[in-house]
Amino acid sequence: MRSITRTTAAAATALGAGTLLALAAPVAAQAHVVVTPSTTAAGSYSVLEFASGHGCEGSPTASYAVEIPESILSVTPTLKAGWEVEKVMVELDEPVEGAHGEVIAERVGQVVYTAATPQPDGYREAFQIQVRLPEDAAGERLEFPVLQTCVEGETAWAESPAADGSEPELPAPAIAVTEASAADGHGHSDDEAEGEEGHVEAETTASTDSSVDVLGRVLGITGLAVGAAGLVVAIAATRKKRA
């Protein structure tokens, strides 16, 4: 009887470990401030969705400040209910010609989202910023450092990968720009980009949610499989003892 009890306890432990792995998967997938682009093609309009599901060591988040790379001159933040959005302008050293022939003397250097009610730790928030990727940026890695300010403390997600490619402790959200493609919206006007924004935003949100769900489901299934295997061992051992 004692051996049966021990076997059953071992199986319960294995099942419990599998369950914990399944529950921990979504949390691990949202460990940083991440960015998901609707497209990465050079010269295209891309809706970047930034998302986070944690505060600063448990403290609620009050604001997110996103740094915009100097090479990006067209920035259109998406309004979000419950959040105030601000574009912080920076003067250019020299005026440049925009995508449609206009003269640009300043650019959006930072976009700040401030919560009317601080975002509780453990609850996911996402916000979107439309940008026009530089035409000559194919092959480049563009970083969007984010300063997460909480009710108590702050976290600067601004570190680049190490020389060996390993991820730093506080990685800056980043995208890798690919070659220009007509299918990705290269050369669209502002009006066309705005007309497609609703469709693009829907795709972006689905892409972000699916990327988190896929990892969570894979790890969750693995954890449940471990628990099930332990249960099978327990049942087999019980039958042998009874025989």
Secondary structure, 3 states (H helix, E strand, C coil): CHHHHHHHHHHHHHHHHHHHHHHHHHHHHCCCCEEEECCCECCCEEEEEEEECCCECCECEEEEEEECCCCCCCEEECCECCEEEEEEEEEEEEEEECCCCCEEEEEEEEEEEEEEEEECCCCCEEEEEEEECCCCCCCCEEECCEEEEECCCEEEECECCCCCCCCCCCECCEEECECCCHHHCCCCCHHHHHHHHHHHHHHHHHHHHHHHHHHHHHHHHHHHHHHHHHHHHHHHHHHHHHC
